[in-house]
Amino acid sequence: MLAKLASSGKGGRQRTVIQETLRTPRTTTDNMAEVHQISTSEGVRRSHRLLTQEMLKTPRISVYPVVGESSSQVYQVETGETWMTPYQRYLVDGILPLKPTEARKIKKNSSKYTLIDVKLFKHGFTHPILVCVSGEQCTRIMAKLYEGICGSHIDSRSLSSKAIRTGYYWPTMREDCRGYAQRCKQCQQHTDWHKAPPEEWRLIYSPWPFHTWGINILGLSPLAVRQMKYLVVAIE
């Protein structure tokens, strides 16, 4: 039946894929890895291919080591330490840094943070909790808020406030937002530059009070009391 289906199509124009569901695997290995075998059966033209697919109810790969092997099948990539690591260690295991100053800082500020599913959150004033982020996540958040779909190329102070209102927090928000706004190429090209020459202001000193006077007459003004129309202005 399979050979008849395989030869039913015209060579070079149509392609017939035969799919077979196996309840038990035909090929087994030592580590019980999933095997997908794509082969071409004998007597079938090159334009026809035979696909063997195996349906699994449970995954065969796990993060736990297999019996008889010293290593696990899946290796977890470890990330470096961030500013959140000391707070997580103290809230989970009660471990403080070795330096006394940092230990006092972590112990004092730990009341502002909490752990939910091993993730660090900060208690906020306008929001119940803020998501703590670091590294590339901070840059991604600033890019979305500054020049994303709803971005308006705002200043650094408004950008940091907008990030807090969105629900994110990291300690160097103001410095990072200031640097990101200053490095924006579009803002540097299209900003409204001041045309005044870059010179310092110079003070004019007088030898004694009321040495030099400047008098000017302003008008014509609307009629005031006693038919007054002009205003005399004197400047020292």
Secondary structure, 3 states (H helix, E strand, C coil): CHHHHHCCCCCCCCCCEEEEEECCCCCCCCCCCCCCEEECCCCCCCCCEEEEEECCCCCCCCCCCCCCCCCCCCCCCCCCCCCCHHHHHHHHHCCCCCCHHHHHHHHHHHHHEEEECCEEEEECCCCCEEEECCCHHHHHHHHHHHHCCCCCCCCHHHHHHHHHHHCEECCCHHHHHHHHHHCCHHHHHHCCCCCCCCCCCCCCCCCCCCCCCEEEEECCCCCCHHHCCCEEEEEC
